[in-house]
Structures are given as structure tokens and as C-alpha cells.
Amino acid sequence: VQLVESGGGLVQAGGSLRLSCAASGSIFSIATMGWHRQAPGEQRELVATITRGGNTNYADSVKGRFTISRDNAKNTVYLQMNSLKPEDTAVYYCAVDIDWRGKYWGQGTQVTVSS
């Protein structure tokens, strides 16, 4: 199983970015998909999750600004990030619960928001 992330980069405050994470390989089913982030010197924190049925959960700090979605046919999860703030700067990791094997993590993608 391989998770490939894309979409990170440098953006000014108030701007937008869209992250993607595609799972590939021998996959029977995927349950919850999500995004976490880790800023320098900080612990990794949950940003958002989405179940296979589409139920979503967000960290309070991103509610109303970020939207998580998924395409089950493509085994892909997305994170649309709007109204970005400098405090959103972090490495963003996707996390995917794959059948009986548990959670897999992406390699991480850097998001930098300048003020």
C-alpha cells in the first residue's frame, strides 16, 4: 500500500490550497481517511477526518475554513484549505485506515503560509 500526497506549497495569508492523497496497491476497503499536521516543535494534531459514508469531523481551529472530501472510486482524500493563516504552517500528513491492516500514513507535504 502506498499513499501519495500532493498540493502543498507556499501561499500568502488569506489564500487557498488543495491537498490530495491517493492510496494505491492491494486494498480491499478503506474506512476513515483524514489529515493531520505537525508544526515545528509541536505535536502532530488532527485536522479533519471523513468516514466512508461521508461523515466529517474538524479541529476547531479549521472549522469553516477547511473542507475534507473523498472519492471512494479513486481511493483519494482531499483537503480544501481556504482563508489560510500563518498558524496553519505545518507539514500535513494524510492518514488512511485500510481494511484489517490499520492506519497508513503519507509522506507529508509542506504547507507554508506567509503573513
PyMOL commands that set and color helices and strands:
alter all, ss='L'
color gray80, all
select helices_A, chain A and resi 72-74+86-88+99-101
alter helices_A, ss='H'
color red, helices_A
select strands_A, chain A and resi 2-6+9-12+17-24+30-38+45-50+56-58+66-71+76-81+90-98+102-105+109-114
alter strands_A, ss='S'
color yellow, strands_A
deselect
rebuild
show_as cartoon
